[in-house]
Amino acid sequence: MAVPILIPQPQFCDADGEPYAGGTVETYVPGTSTPKASWIDPDQAAYNTNPIVLDAAGRCLWYGDGEYRLVLRDAAGNLVWDALSTTIVSAAMAPVVSAPTIADAVEALGINDLIAAEASARAAADSAEQAARIAADNVLTGLTTGLRTDLDAEIARATAAEADLQDQIDGTPGAPLVQSGYAATDGTGTHAVTFPTPFGAPPVVVATVRGTSLPAFWLAVDATATGFTIWASIPLADMAVHPASVAYNWIAAGTT
């Protein structure tokens, strides 16, 4: 759509149409008595006087920037009117308003530059975030690797400890070995015991009466790596006197 054409050289006349020849126009910041500049050219190369003196036709040439308080006086200095006015757009927006196409207006506003800057900032932020994530992943990988190494070491240690314990249970050659049990003699006062796990050499065997008050004397005899034989007599000197059956506990200590 078309827009109104503004007149850069206005003419000021009285009610009878007579121009205010030699009259003046004062330009101020709206709502104040602070002077505000205007120009005689659109490039703002040359300032108007303030007040502007009207020519014989009551005209002047002016260009402004934004809003103004305008005070019109006749040649005698009498006040004609005091009013607010505007250039509609500021000087900064003038290139945008005067752009022949929307694309030119967008370019004048710097929107394309803003979009490019935003895209660049986003790309940089994405790159930084990706780098941070990679660094975090590397740290996590390092921690995971360290934990895996520690776990493998603990597994190896536990496996070795269990193997050592199992060797002791199974009877590794030269390892201490202790076995125990209980049994009972027969009517002859003797009894043979076979060790569950053979010793590497004849062990020390101790046997005691179990659950009886008989004054029996127990002695391990003929102890070998695989077992032992015990006998009981009452009294000690009389090997011919034997209890019918006596229960006993035994314990054997040696090495595998």
C-alpha positions, 0 to 999 in steps of 0.5 A: 500500500502507498503512504502519505508524502511528507512535505520537507518545506512546510508553509505557515499561514494565518486564518486568512491565508496570509503567510507568516513572513519573517515568523519563527518556529522554535523546536524543543524536546517534547514537554520541555524548553530544551532545544532540539536540533533540526536540519536543512538536509536529510543527511543531517549535514547542516543544522537549522537555526533555532528558532527557524526564521520563515521566508517571505512565503512563510516557508522553511526547509527542515528535517527532524528526528523523532518527536518535537515540541514546536512553537510558532510565532509571527514576525512580531514575536506573538505566539501563534501556537505551541504543539507537539509534532513528530517525524513519525519515524526516527532517523535510525529507522528512516533507512528501514522505512524508505527501503524499497522492498521487505528484503531491503528493510530486513537487511537494513534492520540487521535481522540477517546479521542477527540470525547469522550471529545467533546461528554462529552462537548456537553452533559454538554452544553446541560444539562446546556442549559436545566437547563437554559431553565427550570430556565427561564420557572420557572421565566416566570411561576412565572411572569405569576402567579403573573400577574394572581394574580394581574389580579384576584385581579383587577377583584375582585376590579372592580367587587366589585366597579361595584356592589357598584355602581349598588347598589347605582343605584338600591337603596341600603337601606340607600344609598343617592338617588336623582331623578328629572323630569318635568310635568305640572299641570291641570286646577285645579292647582294640579298634582300628581307625582309618583317617579320612584324609591321609597324612604325609607322615604318621601324625600325633594321635590323642584319644580320650574316654567318652561318656564313661567313668571306667579307669581305662588308659588309652594309647595310640599304637601303630600310627601310620599316615593312613590310620592308627590302632588303639587298645584299652586295658583295666588295669594298665598292667593287665593287658588281658582285662578289657571292657566290653566296649568303650566309646572314645574321641580321637584327634590327630595332628600332622602335615599333609 
